[in-house]
Amino acid sequence: MTNKDEPSRHLQRRRLRGENAMNLGNLIHSSLPRLAPARSNSSFRDNGCENAAAIEARNVNFSISTRQGATVPILTDCSLTVPSGQLWMLLGPNGCGKSTLLRILAGLLTPTNGKVYVKRPKNYVFQNPDHQVVMPTVEADVAFGLGKSGFTSMEVRSKVLKALDAVGMSDYMQRPIQTLSGGQKQRVAIAGALAEACKVLLLDELTTFLDESDQVVPLLAHTRLA
């Protein structure tokens, strides 16, 4: 998959290193409850660790090629470890490679080299909800990812309602998607990811379309479903 949305003016990027990853818990102190860590068999398949991290990247590099044939590095020797059951935030200036790293963790891009492990099931919410919200109504869109999971219609509806309630959108189940604001679409996209009960939720610029008073909503949403 090509990285089409990386503007040419950002070709000369700063290197993104592991220290740009900052534990969100240090920013919000104890205001968010701690999730119980999910279990995993191993971090990387070759280390046999029983108490694995939710996300681990080692020496990840990613480069793109220009039309002139030059190779431009986006990520250089990026390593980070995110423990299970925690909220973390990637910080850095525009164009430093944060979204690229998230797409690599989500499996949408393949690193040039390096190792990546992300606990499954995982889900990714795009920065622009219009790239993700595809069904005609709110309920149908949140239920979209549950269609192949073998749940009954009652189970699907229950999961959809819980996910929408977690993001403050339960009163909008039958609303047409095109009538929603950008912030409401973003909440619907987050609800769709939460409904699938993922172990790892990757959010790209999760507060872009949200009002300042609503920006804590997606941070608290998944704790309500724990």
N, C-alpha and C positions, 0 to 999 in steps of 0.2 A: 504494500500500500504506500503510495507516495505521500509526501508531506506537503500537500498543495497549499495549505493555509499559512505557511511560514513566509512572510513578506520578504521580498528581495532586499529591502533596506536593513533587514536584520541578519544578513549573511555573516557579517563580522560580529559574532556573538561573544559574550563573556562566558567563560567556562563555569558550568554548574557543578559544584562539588557537594559532597555529603554534608558539609557544615551549613549549607543553605536550608537543610531540613531542620525545622524547629518544632519541638514538642508543643502542641497546642495547649496541653494541660498546664504548662508554665504560664500561658497567657491568660487563661480563664480561671486559674487557681482551682478551687474545689467546687465551682458552681455547677459542674456537670458530674453526674454519677459515673463511677468506673464500671465498665462492662466486664463481665466475667470472661476471662481469656478462653478462646476456643482452642481445642486440642488439634494437634497435627502430628503426623508421623516423622516428618523431617523438613528441615529448612531447604537445603539442597539435597538432591537425591544421594549425594555421596558422603554426607557427614554423619548421618544416623542420629541426629539430635532429636530428642523426644519433645522438648519444650520449644518448638520452633517459633520464630517470629512470624507475624502475619505477612510482612513484606521484607524481602532481602535482595539487595542488588550489590554485585561485586564487580568493580572495575568496568563499568558499562561505558561503552563509547558508541556514539551515533554520528554519522556524517552524511551529508548530501552532496550531490554533484551538480554543478552549475551547467548551463548550456554550453559554456566554453570548455567544459571538461575538467574544471578545477574541483578539487575535493575540499569541502568546507566543514570543519568539525562543529557540531552542535553541543554534544556532551563529550567530555573528556575525563576518563578515569573516575566515573561517578560511583560512589559506594554509599549505601545507607541501610539501616536496619530499623524497622518499625515493629515494636512488640505487639502482640495480640491484645485486644481490648482497650486500645488507646486512640485518642484523636490527635493527629499530627497535621502540621501545615508546612508547605513548602514556600519559602520566602525568597524573593530575588527580584531584580529589576526586570522591566519589560524586555522580552527577547532573549532572556538568558537560558531558556530551554525547559522551563517548568512544565509546560503543556506537553512538550515532546517526551519528557520523562514519564509523565502520567500515561501517555498513550503507549509507551513501551511497557509499563506495568500492566496496563489493561490488555495488552496483546494486540493492539492495533498497529503497532510498528515493531519491527524486528531490529534489535541493536546490531551495530556493526560487529561488535564483539563484547564479551563480558557475560556474566551469569545473572539471571533474574528468577526469583521465586516469589509467587503471590499465592496465598492460601485461597482455595476455592470452596464454594462458589464466590465469584467476585463480580462487581458491576461498576460501570463507569458512566458518569453523567457529564455530557458535553457542556462547554461554556455557553453555547447558544442552544436553548431548548428547542428551537425550530428544527435543529438537526436530529432530534430524538423523539419529539412528540408527533406521532404519525396517524393516530386513530381519530375518528370524528368526534367522540365524546370523551370526557374525563375518565369515566368508569372504564370504557373500552380500552383506553390507552394504558391505564395502570394495570389492567388485566392482561394486556397483550403478551407479556413475558411468561405468564402462568399457563398459557394454552397448551404447552407440551409437557406439563409437569404431572399430569394424571389426577389433578384435583377435581372434585365434583363442583358443579356450578355454585352450590352453597358455600363450599370452602373457598372458592375463588372470590366470591362476593365478600365474604368475611375478611379475607386478606386485603382486598382492595379497600374496604371501609376502614380497616385499622391503619393502613398506610396513609390514606388520605387524611384521617383524623390526626395522625402524627405530624403532618405538615400544615394542619389547619385548613384543609380543603374538602372536608367531608360534606359540606353543604353544596358542593359543586359537581356532584357525581354525574348528573345528567346534562351538564352544560356543554355546549359545542366548544371544541378546542379553539376555533377561530375567534370566539368572543372573549377569550382570556387575555389579560395583560402579559407582558414579558415575565414579570415576577411570578404570576400565577402559573404560567407554563413551566417555569423552572421548578416550582413546587411539585407540579404533576410529574415532571421527569424524575425528581428525587423520590416521589412516592412509588413510581414504577420500579425503581431500583430497590427500595425498601421492601416492597411486596414479595420480592423473590428471595428474601431472607439471606442475603449474601453475607459471607464472612468478612469480606473486604469491600468497602465502598470508596471509590475514587471520584472525587468531585473537582472539576476544573472551573475555577473562578465561581464558586458556588453562590456568591452574593451579588453578582454583576447586575442582575435585574431586580434585586430586592431593595425595598426601602430600608433606611437605616434601622427603624424600629423592628423590622422583620428579619434582620440578618442572622439573629441567633436561632431562628426556627429550624433551619436544616441541621444545625449543630446539635440541637436537642432531639430532633425527630427520631433518630435511630435508638436513642435511649428509652423512648417510650414503648418501643417494640421489643425490648430486651426481656 
